[in-house]
């Protein structure tokens, strides 16, 4: 079989001089548009995560349009490359074929005969005839897009301060306490084996505080029991105290003994320590001689 020499190739909206068009499905649904032209034959269509949605084939002698229902086994096809192949043998005269290089299985070939009929070939399996579907629209509509969404971090949670205290154990467990205020101020005091020793102050972006605060406000944190224990004597404990609308709610838990909400909040607060811009410590005076 002699391949056509493509004179124009459109790959995801960009022109390129190449024989094969790659059409990797995009992570969003439903459309990923592709188009390929070779020696007067134009092939275009759309595919998504679940396969081909439509296929249009146009040249000087035919204008074929296949919708999802009429594509047969091609309807569930996901492919990463497509070739147009010429001089395909056919009992009804000259034909050409489109080779789909699939991602999930054997390659498939769509053979278009001179009379406009078509069939799908897959390896040594018998040919499967398919027929054009609904009449193609006068112009392909613009590919549909999932509208973008915006998210605004809530600030009406009523929480003004969040404190995490990590207790010591009989070994080398880090012990420290820090409080995050609504304006992003961080007050920290480190004990034995803490990541930072002594008292420090710093600052985080206010939206980080509001992220954690709104999560706690919308969760079941304020309905939790005061304490959770795993029964292990020599183990670290963690306490989270939240002040909301002038009321303080504290929950104490042995490590990994509390419900998921506590665990998520605990690890989010650990992450805060890596984001703090610490204030420089004041320089020590030289003192008197």
Secondary structure, DSSP 8 states (H G I E B T S, - for coil): --B---SEEEETTEE---S-EE----SSSS-EEEEEEETTEEEEEEEETTEEEEEEEE-SS-EEEEEGGGGGGGGG--EEEEEEEEEE--TTS-EEEEEEEESSSS-EEEEE-TTS-EEEE-TTS--EEE---S---SS-----------------S-EEEEEEEE---SSS---EEEEEETTSEEEEEE-TT-SS-EEEEEE--HHHHHHHHHHHHHSSGGGS-SEE--S-SSS-EEEEEEEETTEEEEEEEETT-S-HHHHHHHHHHHHHHTT-EE-----------
